[in-house]
């Protein structure tokens, strides 16, 4: 079915489409992708059909091979949404921003009718803000132009917002919640524990999540979250004499060193990956994060305890937390 769909593009067809093609890597390794397109929208693409029996080591081995050899990889399933609850399928889409492609009879029929390739794009996205942001699957049949095919070695995905960006837009569109978030940041800047707690609990009453009192000592909480907000907003949102230009020192002193605040270390790492990757390149910061996570013995810390309210306040790492939650369910 994939071959027939791809052959509807004369340029892709002319370059060559082959099932189970022997594909040799730069260093002598090889693979047999289910379908290999030699020049598909900017370069070679391997299409792998995911089965429920495919395990994570096989998945990662294939992904590494294609990435190392500048071949884009497109995982494909049938249009049966019930498969997506299985571990073998989660191991794919949770490693690709909650996205996966599908082909089925409806896709093939539309491709034939349009005489052009079509794919079903399935995306896991946050649900309505006032219903707890519970992730929901959204899908539609798309044209190749609606797909971001990426650079050599990438995995194609939607051109639309990613999970975290979609969540941020939901927050911005809700006037009341976005106002409460601004109030919360202001309270962190002033180290106002009471006002921070009121704003936090107000957001939690709308989207769900832990209460302010469940997070531990209010002073330590407001200080730790002030550091996280500083990293997210790239401006001082915590009461301190340390200047923004010395962010590594600020992070070390106010979050990573005090034992009472180390439970937010994983959240700092996730947020820094998205907002300030340069911070993780600082040896002192990287070492302290590693130490704190090792001391936690796998406990994800307060970010999962906090729940949806934390996603509203720090949406940039919401998908990472979703992955942690799903991994915990499967453990």
PyMOL commands that set and color helices and strands:
alter all, ss='L'
color gray80, all
select helices_A, chain A and resi 2-6+10-15+56-68+81-85+87-93+105-114+129-131+144-146+163-173+175-190+193-207+212-215+218-233+244-256+259-275+277-280+283-296+302-306+308-313+315-330
alter helices_A, ss='H'
color red, helices_A
select strands_A, chain A and resi 17-24+30-37+45-49+72-77+99-102+119-125+136-142+147-148+157-158
alter strands_A, ss='S'
color yellow, strands_A
deselect
rebuild
show_as cartoon
